[in-house]
Amino acid sequence: MKRFNKLFFPCAMAISALTATADDWLRSMPEFELTDHLGEIHTLETYRDYELAVFYVQGVGCPIARIALPNYREVRDEYTGKNVAFTMFNSNIQDNIPRIAKEAREFDIDFPIMKDEGQQLAKALGVERTAEAFVINPKTKEVLYRGPINDQLGYETQRNNANQWYLKDALDKILAGEPVDMDQIPDSKGCLVAIFNT
């Protein structure tokens, strides 16, 4: 019996740690007040009238975030009529609003890009990389999905066409009142966002 207890306790602790990690993966959106590259101020209240809001992690100079832009635009165009908002935010310490605005002009980014001052969104949501999308219920602040837009891009690979559209599938499920099985969603491929604890 003592041996069983010795074996059981570490296993139970491991399972508990895994559960905590899984629960921690989908966090909640904090209240915020951030300015985008066009000078507009955004708060959570800005999105309250939408059924869902999608927040995409942008980074100046990140090739993956740039290449994924047409995919993000395609999803927006398909779901805008379904009362879903689409926006971006930049949490990189080195990127200021003038740099973000220059990137938006050069790459025809037609989304508002909020500058995440103090990395408040990144820290609250657990952001690690660019090119990740977060689907938020703006009324409850719940994060219902986080992950890549699709499977077209990798670190050293790029398909001509995507085989799986994770973000579209997630939006369809959420709008139908169904949960997203995050165990089936791969990690996002993107540039590392350095988070500073101050």
N, C-alpha and C positions, 0 to 999 in steps of 0.2 A: 504493500500500500504506500509506503514511504517513497519507493522508487516511482510509482505511478504519479504521486504528487509532484515529485521533482521534475518529471517529464511533462506533466500536464501544465504546470505553472508557466514555464517558458513558452510553450505552445500557445497558451491562452493569451499571454502578453503579446506575442507576435501577431495573433489574430486581431487583438484589440488595437495594436498599432496600425495594422493594415486598414481596419475599419475607420480609424480616426483620420488616416491619410485620405481615404476615399471621400469621407464626409467633408474634409477640408478642401477638396479639389474644386467643388462648386460653392463658392462663397456668395456673399450678397453685395450688391452695389451700394456704396456709401452715398450720402448726400454730397454734392459737389457744386462748385461754381468755377468754371474754367472758360478761358477765352480761346476762340479758334483763330486760324490764320487770317481770317477776314475781319477780325475784330468783334465778332458776335460773342455774346456771353451765353454759355449753356449751363443749365442746372438740371437736376433730375426732373424738376417740374416741367422743363421744356418737352419732355417725352411722355408725360402722364396721360395724354389723350390717345397715345398709340397702344395698340394691342401688345406689341413687342418692340424692343429696340435692339439693334445689333451694333456692337462697338468693336471696331477692328483696330488692332495695334499696328500703328504705322511707325516707320523709322527712316529718317533722312539717310539716303545712301544705301539702304538695304536692298540688294538686288532681288531677293525673294519677295519682299513686300511690294516692290515695284512690279515684278512679273505677275504677281497674283491679282493686281489691280483690275484687269479686265474681267476676271472671274468674279470678284466682289461686285463689280458694276453689273454683271449679268444677273447675279442674285437679286440685287436691288431692283433692277428693272422688272424682274419677274414678280416681286412681292410688294412693290410700293402700293399697288392697288388693294392690298390686303391689310392696310393700316399698320405696316411695319416700317419703322424708321431705321435709317442706316447712317452711321457716322464713323469717325475715326478719332483716335487719340494717340499722342506721342509722349512717351515717358522717358525718353533718352535725356540724360542730364546735359549732354553736349548740344542738343538741338533746341534752338530758341525760335520764336515766332518768325523772325525774318528768314531763317534758314528753311523752316517748314513752308513758308509762303513761296519761296524760290523753288523748292521741290515740287509744290503743287502746280506752279506755272509750267515748269519744264516738262512735267509728266502728265499734264492735263488731268489732275486729280480734281474731280467735281464733287467731292464730299467735304463737309466741314472737318477740319483736323484740329481738335482741341489740344492745347499744350497742357500736359498733365503736370502742372507746377507742384513741386514737392513730392512728386510720384505718388500722390494720394490714391489714384485709381489703381496704379500698378501694385502698390502694397496691399490694398484692400482685396483686390481680385487675385493676387498671387501670380501676376504676369511674370513670365520668364523670357519670352521671345516675341519678336514681331510676327506679323502675318497670322496672328491668332484672332479668331472671332469669338465674341461673347454675346449670347442671346439673353436679354434681360426682360423680366416682367417689370415695367417701370412703376406699376402700382404697388407691388409687393417687395420690390428691390431684389427678388430672387434671380440668381443666375441659373438658367435652365439648360444651357449648353455652353461649352467652351471647346474649341478645337480648330482644325483647319477648315478651309472653305471646301476643298476637295482633295483628291489624291494626285493631282497633276504634277506638283512640284516636290522635289526632294533636294537634299544638299548637293548631290552630284548627278541628279537625273531630272529630266523633264519630259513628260509624255506630251504627245501632240494633242491628245484629248483626255479629259478626265474619265475614269471608269466609275468613280463613286463621288457623289456630291454630298458630303457630310452635312454642310450647313443647310442646304435645301431640304434634305431628309429631316433634319432636326426641326426646321421651321414648320414643315408639314405636320409632323407629329405633335408639336406643341400647340399649333393652331387647332388641331383635332382633339386637343385635351389629353394627349398621351405623353408619358414621360420618355425621355431619351435615355437609352442604355449607354452610359458613358464608358462602360467596359469595352464597347465595340468601336470606340473612337480613338484613333491613333494620336500621338502627340503632334503638335504643330511643328513644322519646319520653318525656322526663321532665324533672324539675327538675334544674338543674345542682348537682352536688356539688363544692364547692370543696375541693381537696386541698392541704394545707399540708405543705411539705417542711421538717421540723425535725430 
